[in-house]
Each structure stands twice: as C-alpha cells, then as structure tokens.
Amino acid sequence: LFQVSLLWQTKEFFNNSTLHGVRYIAEQGRPFAERFMWFCFTAIGAVAAFIIIVSLWEKFQTNPTITGLDTDFHNQHVIFPTILICPIEPFDEERSKEFAQEKMTKFESDYEIYENFLNSLTKLSYSNLEEAVTASLDILNDGNVEELSLRSAAFASAISCPDLFKSCEFRDDPIECCNSFLPKYTEHGFCYAFNPRFQETETTIDRFKLQHELLETDRKWAVHLALQRSANVYVHAQSEISGWDFRPQLEWHPDFSSDVLITMKQTYTTEEARQLSIGQRKCIFPNEVHIKSFPFDDEYTFTGCMMDCRIKKALKLCHCLPPFYHPVPGGSLTPYCTAQELSCLSRYAKNITQITDCRQCELSCLNTVYDVDKLTKVSNAESTQDESAYINVEYLTWPIIRYKREVLFGWVDLLVSFGGIAGLFLGFSLLSGVEILYYFSLRACCMIYKDREVLEEIQQEKVNKPPERVNLSLRIGKRKQQEAKISPKHTIKLKKHEKPLKITPFKQSHISTIRFSEAKDEKSLNFPYLP
C-alpha cells in the first residue's frame, strides 16, 4: 500500500506543486508535445541551477576568504623577533675533555675517537646524521657509551656563552649576553637564542616569561652583537619555535661586519572566520588546536605542529626520541635515542623531514614573518678585525601595516546564493523543500491509515484491470485491398512435413502468413508479416 500511496502522492505533487512548469508536465488532457516541451524547459532549468550551485559550493570550499591591507593600525610597542645564533663549530674541546674523562672508560687511549663523536653531537642535525653514525662506530665497544645520554653529552661538550659572545647591545644599550642569550639544542645543532619562546635545559623546558619589546621612541630598534666564532643567524617571530623549518638569513664570519635590516609582516584573522573549517580558511587559531608535544603551551604555531609531526614519525620509525628535541610528556615511555640507534635516524632522515606527511599543519591565523629588506657585508681590515666585526639586526621601519584575513563568502552568503539560483531557474524556495518532504513522507504515511480503503480499491482496480489490447496492425493508407504477393525474398521454403495455411487479408491491408510446423512432438507458430 505504501507504494500505491507514493504513486498517488507523486501525481498530487505534480498537479499542485509550486515549482515552475511542473504542473503542466502531469496535467491530463494536454497534448504530448506541450507536456514534453515543459519537461525540457524544467530539465534545462534544473541542470543549469545544479551547475551554478556546484560552482558556488566549490568557491565556498576553496576560496571563501580574502586578505587585504589593514592601514588603521599603529602599535606603540612591538615584540622583538627571536635571534638564533648557531655556531658553525659549536664544539668546546676543554669542556668535552672534562665530560669524557668522567663518563668514558677508554678516554685516555682513544681521545681522538671520542672527540670526533662529541663534536658531531654538538652540531647534530637531520642533514649530518650519517657523519655522527660514522663517528660512533669506533666507540660502540665502550660499555659506558650504551648508557650515555647523547643530549647531556651535547650540552656538556658545546661552547659556553662567554666563549662565544664578546659584547651585546639591545636598543643601543649594553646588555649582559649570557642573561639574554639562552642555550638551545635545536634541529640545527647547539645554538643560543635571544628572546626565545622557550627556555630549556638538558631535562626541562618551560615558557620564557621575559619578552624583549621595542618602543617607538627607542633610540634604536636593533640588537648589536660581537661574536668570536663563525655562526649562522636565524631571525623568526618570537611566537614560533626554532627548528628545521627555518633557514639562516645570514652566514657570518669574523672577518665581516654585517647589517641585517628587517621588516615585519603580520597577518591576523577576524573572528568571523571561525565559522569556516580549517581547510577553508587555511589557518588555525592559536587556541583551536593543542599540540601534544608542547603540553605546557596553549598556543598553536605552525613550526610547533611541524616539529610535533617529525617527533611522531621518529618515534614511529625508530621508537626513540632524537637528542636535539626537548623532553616530551611520558618520558619513560619515549626514551632518547642512544648511539646505537643513530643509524636508524640516519636511515629514515628523509622520511622524517618529508613535509607531505604533515598536511594537517596550517599557518597560524595570527602569523608573523620577517623579511630581510637589506643585507650589508663589509670586510674589515686585518688590524681592526677583532674590534669592529659585528652583527647588527635592526628594523628598517617601524611596523605600521599589517594584513587582515576576513570572510568573503560565508554560510549566509552561500545560503542566499543557493536560494537565488534555485528561485531564478525553478521557483524553488525553502518551503518548496518542506513541501516535497511533506508529500513523500508525512502525507504518504498518513494516507495509509486515513484512506486505506481508497488505496485498497485503487490497488484492486489495478490488479483486476484487463490487459490492454495490442494492435499489431500496420496502416498502409487508403489503397484498395489487394492480395498480397509474396516477393521472392520473403518466400519461405517449406519442408516436406509443413503445410501452408490459407492467406486471409485483413481490413487494414495487412497480410499475415501463418505457418504451422510439427517436429519431434513440438508445435510452433510462425508469423511472417508482409506488407
């Protein structure tokens, strides 16, 4: 009965529908040509509306935001970026000797072997893991090496702050270098960071609460350094985490003085963008996603997400944590890699650093980048080399412009567009959709209970209805009926046991020859139709 009810409601819907042109398709008494014409018009309108709606949906999914300049912005103070100083040779021979004498049994006889290994640890990175593996092959027979903490060995063998820095200035005022530049073991090796987001030791990591800020009225918006060793200089936002995702802005050597003039470009996102998915707006709000490797940090960053992804891949492939990473939650379950396990890290280094496996990481919705607008290198004379060689990182101009990402095409705009297109081509509205659901759900079910007798009568009528007569005749026109002459090509050669039947012309001038055949107790009738 439900099927009969659906058929009845379909007819009722077509007769009473508010959609344009639909009622003329099922209206009784209309010529077939007119009904077919309205069907074509309705189908064309539906297809056109569908194509346009699909294009609007694609636009909503791929490009619903717009980024423009926000000139109504003026900061009285800004946070100075993180300056990461990574010595090209961060190894300290004296400190490494003290550490090796205490931790390694065969130090006195094989000092050069241990020295090479400790040296490779201080500059350990995904790019030179193979070098560390080669240096570790000669010391694996030392029983103490198996229990050696590579992270502790790197901290103990790295150059100390007083041996690296000669003098430091911030905002044109002298500062104590070792109070401002904190040691960090990064994916680029052992470094020292000015104004970092985190401060770390061999076993701990925590937020760095002191932030170095600039005021517009300061004499100089710069950090001025004098180093004693060649180093790579990285400049990135204070909110980001120093790691593999950054490349050095400057490779500095003591025989050059370098001025790095930077500009800040900040992009923020309006709160309205929260209605969109992460994939649509292509950014993540700082409090939207929590990074598991940084439980002490509530703010999301792109570099933190990428580092967390690399940590997970290292744990999955080698079941240990590379020594240049900070301790992660559940340290007993995630031990640091030993000297024997460095070969595993070296083997999977390309897999771990592959960015295509970290597609879940998007830029932060509050993103700050620093561009080097001007880089100057001046060679120093040999007589004044030690006194005048410096690094100066300075703002070129005070930040007065930032970028704003806002919603261009939101859910309300999508709904209005869909409704306008459907109404233009089909006369469809929200109530039309409710009407369709009403006819084919509620009304169809209610008819089974309220008008059950009517449905049974319709069903019985359909069952008892005699089959329609099929007219097999062909109209040849108003010609006189003639006896059909069978052409040779229509002549059928009869077998001996077959008898031709008498040919009788019909009123419609259609002549049929009926051939009766008997073979092996089977009977069949053949009707060749002849014009």
C-alpha positions in Angstrom: 0.0 0.0 0.0 2.9 2.4 0.7 4.0 2.1 -2.9 0.5 2.9 -4.1 0.4 5.8 -1.7 3.7 7.1 -3.1 2.4 6.9 -6.7 -0.8 8.7 -5.7 1.2 11.5 -3.9 3.5 11.8 -6.8 0.5 12.6 -9.1 -0.8 15.0 -6.5 2.5 16.7 -6.1 2.9 17.3 -9.9 -0.7 18.7 -10.1 -0.3 21.1 -7.1 3.4 21.8 -7.0 4.6 25.4 -6.6 7.7 24.7 -8.8 7.5 26.4 -12.1 6.4 24.3 -15.1 6.0 21.1 -13.1 2.1 21.1 -13.1 2.0 21.2 -16.9 4.0 18.0 -17.2 1.4 15.8 -15.5 -1.7 17.7 -16.4 -4.3 15.5 -18.1 -5.7 16.5 -21.4 -2.6 18.4 -22.5 -1.1 17.4 -25.9 2.0 15.3 -25.6 4.1 17.9 -27.4 3.2 20.6 -24.9 4.0 18.3 -21.9 7.3 17.3 -23.5 8.2 21.0 -24.1 7.5 21.8 -20.4 9.6 18.8 -19.3 12.5 20.0 -21.4 12.3 23.6 -20.0 12.1 22.3 -16.4 15.0 19.9 -17.0 17.2 22.6 -18.6 16.5 24.9 -15.6 17.3 22.2 -13.1 20.6 21.3 -14.8 21.6 25.0 -15.1 20.8 25.6 -11.4 22.8 22.5 -10.4 25.9 23.5 -12.4 25.9 27.0 -10.9 25.3 25.7 -7.4 28.2 23.3 -7.7 30.5 26.1 -8.8 29.4 28.2 -5.8 30.0 25.3 -3.5 33.5 24.9 -4.9 34.2 28.6 -4.4 32.9 28.3 -0.8 35.2 25.3 -0.1 38.4 26.7 -1.8 38.4 30.5 -1.6 35.9 31.9 1.0 38.4 34.4 2.5 40.2 37.5 1.3 43.4 39.1 2.6 43.9 42.8 2.4 45.8 45.6 4.0 44.8 47.0 7.4 46.2 50.5 7.5 44.2 51.5 10.5 46.8 50.1 12.8 49.5 51.7 14.9 51.5 49.9 17.6 53.2 51.8 20.3 55.4 48.7 21.1 56.3 45.5 19.3 57.9 42.3 20.4 61.4 41.9 19.1 61.9 38.7 17.0 63.9 35.7 18.1 67.6 35.9 17.0 69.1 32.4 16.9 72.9 32.2 16.8 74.1 28.8 15.8 78.0 28.5 15.7 79.2 26.6 12.7 81.7 24.8 15.1 79.9 24.7 18.4 82.4 22.2 19.9 84.4 23.1 23.0 87.5 21.0 23.4 88.2 21.7 27.1 84.6 21.0 28.2 84.4 17.9 26.2 87.6 16.5 27.8 86.2 17.0 31.2 83.0 15.3 30.3 84.8 12.4 28.5 87.1 11.7 31.5 84.1 11.4 33.7 81.8 9.3 31.5 84.0 7.2 29.2 86.4 4.4 30.3 88.8 4.4 27.4 89.1 8.2 27.1 92.9 8.4 27.7 93.9 6.0 25.0 91.3 6.9 22.3 90.7 10.6 22.9 90.5 11.5 19.2 87.8 9.0 18.6 85.7 10.3 21.4 86.4 13.9 20.4 85.0 13.3 16.9 81.9 11.7 18.3 81.3 14.5 20.8 82.0 17.1 18.1 79.3 15.6 15.9 76.8 15.6 18.7 77.1 19.4 19.2 76.2 20.1 15.6 73.8 17.1 15.2 71.1 17.7 12.6 69.0 15.7 10.2 71.4 16.8 7.5 74.5 15.3 9.1 73.3 12.2 11.0 75.4 10.0 8.8 78.5 11.8 10.0 77.5 11.1 13.6 76.8 7.5 12.8 80.3 7.1 11.3 81.9 8.7 14.4 80.0 6.5 16.7 81.1 3.2 15.1 84.5 3.3 16.8 83.2 3.8 20.4 80.3 1.4 20.5 82.5 -1.2 22.2 82.8 1.0 25.2 80.3 -0.3 27.7 79.6 3.2 29.1 78.5 4.5 25.7 75.4 2.4 25.7 74.1 4.2 28.7 75.4 7.6 27.7 72.8 10.4 27.3 73.5 12.0 24.0 71.6 15.1 24.9 73.7 15.5 28.1 76.8 14.9 26.1 75.9 17.7 23.7 75.2 20.2 26.4 78.4 19.3 28.2 80.6 19.5 25.0 79.1 22.6 23.5 80.8 26.0 23.5 79.9 28.2 26.5 78.2 31.5 26.3 81.3 33.6 27.4 83.5 31.8 24.8 81.1 32.7 22.0 79.9 36.3 22.7 82.2 39.3 23.1 79.6 42.1 23.6 75.9 42.6 23.1 73.6 45.7 22.8 69.8 46.0 22.7 68.1 49.3 21.8 71.5 50.8 21.7 72.1 49.9 25.4 74.7 47.4 26.6 73.3 44.1 28.0 74.7 41.0 29.6 75.0 38.5 26.7 74.6 35.4 28.8 71.5 36.6 30.6 69.7 37.4 27.3 71.1 34.6 25.0 69.9 31.2 26.3 71.3 27.8 25.2 69.1 25.7 22.9 69.7 22.3 21.4 67.8 22.6 18.1 67.4 20.7 14.9 70.3 22.8 13.5 72.6 21.8 16.3 73.6 23.7 19.5 72.6 27.4 19.4 72.0 30.4 21.6 68.7 32.3 21.3 67.8 35.9 22.0 64.2 36.5 23.1 63.1 32.8 22.6 59.7 31.5 23.3 61.0 28.6 25.5 64.0 28.2 27.7 65.4 24.7 28.1 68.0 22.6 29.9 69.1 19.0 29.5 66.0 17.7 31.1 63.4 20.5 31.3 61.7 23.1 29.0 59.4 25.9 30.0 58.0 29.2 28.7 60.4 32.1 28.7 58.5 34.7 30.6 60.7 37.7 29.8 59.9 39.3 26.5 62.1 41.9 24.9 59.9 44.7 23.5 60.6 47.8 21.4 59.1 51.2 21.9 58.6 53.6 19.0 60.6 56.2 21.0 63.7 54.0 21.4 66.9 55.3 20.1 67.5 52.2 18.0 65.3 49.2 17.1 68.2 46.7 16.9 70.4 44.0 18.5 74.1 44.5 18.1 76.4 41.5 18.6 80.1 40.8 18.5 81.0 37.1 18.2 84.2 35.1 18.5 83.2 32.3 16.1 81.6 32.0 12.7 77.8 31.4 13.0 74.6 31.1 11.1 72.0 33.7 12.1 68.3 32.9 12.1 65.5 35.6 12.5 61.9 34.5 13.1 58.9 35.5 15.1 59.1 35.2 18.9 55.9 33.1 18.8 57.4 30.5 16.6 59.7 27.6 17.7 63.2 27.4 16.4 63.7 24.3 14.2 64.1 22.6 10.9 61.5 24.8 9.1 63.8 27.9 9.2 66.8 28.6 7.0 69.6 31.1 8.0 69.2 34.7 6.9 73.0 35.3 7.4 76.1 33.2 7.4 78.5 35.3 9.4 82.3 35.1 9.7 84.6 37.2 12.0 86.2 39.0 9.1 82.9 40.7 8.1 80.6 43.2 9.7 77.0 42.6 8.7 73.9 44.8 8.9 70.6 42.9 8.5 67.6 45.3 8.0 64.3 43.5 8.5 60.6 44.3 8.1 57.7 42.7 9.9 54.7 41.4 8.1 51.8 40.3 10.3 48.6 38.7 9.2 45.6 38.4 11.6 42.2 36.8 11.0 38.8 38.1 12.1 36.7 36.1 14.5 34.0 35.6 11.8 36.4 33.1 10.1 35.7 30.6 12.9 32.5 29.7 11.1 34.7 28.2 8.3 36.6 24.9 8.6 40.4 24.9 8.9 40.8 23.7 5.3 38.6 26.6 4.0 40.3 29.4 5.8 43.8 27.7 5.6 44.8 28.7 9.1 44.4 27.6 12.7 43.5 30.0 15.5 46.0 30.0 18.4 43.6 28.4 20.9 41.9 26.0 18.4 44.4 23.1 18.3 46.5 21.7 21.1 50.0 20.3 20.2 50.7 17.2 22.2 54.5 17.6 22.3 54.1 21.0 24.0 51.6 20.4 26.8 52.8 23.5 28.7 52.0 25.7 25.7 48.3 26.6 24.9 49.0 28.5 21.7 49.2 26.8 18.3 52.1 27.6 15.9 52.9 26.2 12.5 56.5 25.4 13.5 55.3 23.6 16.7 52.9 21.5 14.6 55.6 20.5 12.1 58.1 19.7 14.9 55.4 17.6 16.6 54.9 15.7 13.3 58.6 15.0 13.0 58.7 13.8 16.6 55.8 11.4 16.0 57.5 10.0 12.8 60.8 9.5 14.6 59.1 7.6 17.4 57.1 5.5 14.9 60.1 4.6 12.8 62.9 4.3 15.4 61.0 4.0 18.7 63.1 6.7 20.3 63.4 10.5 20.5 66.3 12.3 18.7 68.6 14.0 21.3 68.0 17.5 19.9 64.3 17.5 21.0 63.1 18.6 24.4 61.6 16.0 26.7 58.1 15.1 25.7 55.3 14.0 28.1 55.7 10.5 29.4 59.5 10.5 29.2 59.7 6.9 30.5 57.7 5.8 27.5 59.6 7.8 25.0 63.3 7.4 25.7 66.1 9.3 23.9 68.0 7.6 21.1 71.3 6.0 22.1 74.5 5.9 20.0 73.4 2.6 18.5 70.0 4.0 17.4 71.5 6.9 15.5 71.8 4.7 12.4 68.0 4.3 12.4 67.6 8.0 12.5 70.1 8.4 9.7 68.3 5.8 7.6 64.9 7.5 7.9 66.0 11.1 8.0 64.4 11.9 4.6 61.1 10.3 5.7 61.1 12.2 9.0 61.7 15.5 7.3 59.2 14.9 4.5 56.6 17.7 4.7 53.9 15.9 2.7 53.2 13.7 5.7 52.3 16.7 7.8 49.5 18.2 5.8 47.4 18.7 8.9 49.7 21.6 9.8 48.5 25.0 8.7 49.8 28.5 9.3 48.5 30.2 12.5 45.7 32.7 12.0 48.0 35.2 13.7 51.1 34.8 11.7 54.2 37.0 11.7 57.1 36.7 9.3 60.3 38.8 8.9 61.8 39.6 5.6 65.3 40.8 5.1 65.0 44.0 3.1 68.7 44.9 3.1 71.8 42.9 3.9 75.1 44.6 4.0 78.5 42.9 4.5 81.6 45.0 5.0 85.1 43.4 5.1 87.3 44.5 8.0 90.9 45.4 7.8 93.2 42.9 9.5 94.4 45.4 12.0 90.9 46.2 13.3 89.3 42.8 12.6 88.8 41.7 16.2 87.4 45.1 17.3 85.0 46.0 14.6 83.5 42.7 13.4 79.8 42.7 14.4 76.3 41.6 13.5 73.5 44.2 13.6 69.9 43.1 13.3 67.6 46.1 13.0 64.1 47.1 11.9 64.2 49.1 8.7 60.9 50.9 9.5 58.5 50.9 12.4 55.7 48.4 11.7 52.6 50.4 10.7 50.9 48.0 8.2 49.5 44.6 8.8 47.3 42.2 6.8 43.8 41.2 7.6 42.2 37.9 6.6 38.4 38.1 6.6 35.4 36.1 5.3 34.4 36.9 1.8 31.9 34.2 1.2 30.3 32.8 4.4 27.4 30.4 5.2 24.8 33.1 5.0 26.2 34.2 1.6 26.1 30.6 0.4 22.5 30.2 1.5 21.4 33.4 -0.2 23.2 32.4 -3.4 21.7 28.9 -3.4 18.2 30.3 -2.8 18.6 33.0 -5.5 19.8 30.5 -8.2 17.1 27.9 -7.3 14.4 30.5 -7.3 15.5 32.1 -10.6 15.6 28.8 -12.5 12.9 26.7 -10.8 11.0 28.9 -8.5 12.3 26.8 -5.6 12.3 28.1 -2.1 12.9 26.7 1.4 9.1 25.9 1.7 9.3 24.1 -1.6 11.7 21.7 0.0 9.4 21.3 3.0 6.6 20.6 0.6 8.5 17.8 -1.1 9.2 16.2 2.3 5.6 16.6 3.3 4.2 14.9 0.2 6.5 12.0 0.1 6.8 11.2 3.9 4.1 12.5 6.2 1.3 12.7 3.7 2.1 9.3 2.1 2.2 7.6 5.5 -1.0 9.3 6.8 -2.9 8.2 3.7 -2.2 4.5 4.5 -4.1 4.9 7.8 -6.7 7.5 7.0 -7.6 6.5 3.4 -6.7 2.8 3.5 -9.9 1.8 1.7 -9.2 4.1 -1.1 -5.7 2.7 -1.6 -7.0 -0.9 -1.4 -9.6 0.0 -4.0 -7.0 1.5 -6.3 -4.8 -1.5 -5.8 -7.6 -3.9 -6.5 -8.6 -1.9 -9.6 -5.1 -2.2 -10.9 -5.0 -5.9 -10.3 -8.4 -6.6 -11.9 -7.9 -4.3 -14.8 -7.8 -6.4 -18.1 -4.7 -6.1 -20.1 -4.9 -3.6 -22.9 -5.4 -4.8 -26.4 -2.3 -4.6 -28.5 -2.9 -3.5 -32.1 -0.4 -5.3 -34.2 -1.7 -3.9 -37.5 0.1 -1.6 -39.8 -1.6 1.3 -41.6 -0.8 1.4 -45.3 -3.2 4.1 -46.3 -6.4 4.3 -48.3 -5.5 1.9 -51.0 -7.6 -0.9 -52.3 -7.1 -4.1 -50.6 -5.1 -6.3 -52.8 -4.0 -9.8 -52.4 -0.5 -9.8 -51.1 2.1 -11.1 -53.5 5.0 -12.5 -51.7 8.2 -11.4 -53.2 11.0 -14.0 -53.7 13.0 -12.6 -50.8 10.1 -13.2 -48.4 9.3 -16.6 -49.8 9.9 -19.3 -47.2 10.8 -22.8 -48.5 8.6 -25.3 -46.7 9.8 -28.6 -45.6 8.0 -31.8 -46.5 6.0 -32.1 -43.3 5.0 -28.4 -43.3 1.7 -27.4 -44.8 1.0 -23.8 -45.9 -2.1 -22.2 -44.4 -4.6 -20.1 -46.2 -3.7 -16.5 -46.6 -6.5 -14.1 -45.5 -6.3 -10.3 -46.0 -7.2 -8.1 -43.0 -9.1 -4.9 -43.1 -6.0 -2.9 -42.5 -4.5 -4.3 -45.7 -2.0 -6.3 -43.6 -1.4 -9.8 -44.7 0.0 -12.4 -42.5 1.1 -15.9 -43.5 0.8 -18.4 -40.7 3.0 -21.5 -41.0 2.3 -24.5 -38.8 5.1 -26.9 -38.2 5.5 -30.1 -36.3 8.8 -31.6 -35.4 9.6 -34.0 -32.6 6.2 -33.6 -30.9 6.7 -29.8 -30.7 4.4 -27.2 -32.2 5.2 -23.6 -33.1 3.5 -20.8 -35.0 5.5 -18.5 -37.2 4.1 -15.2 -38.3 6.0 -13.5 -41.1 4.4 -10.1 -41.6 4.2 -9.0 -45.2 3.3 -5.5 -46.5 
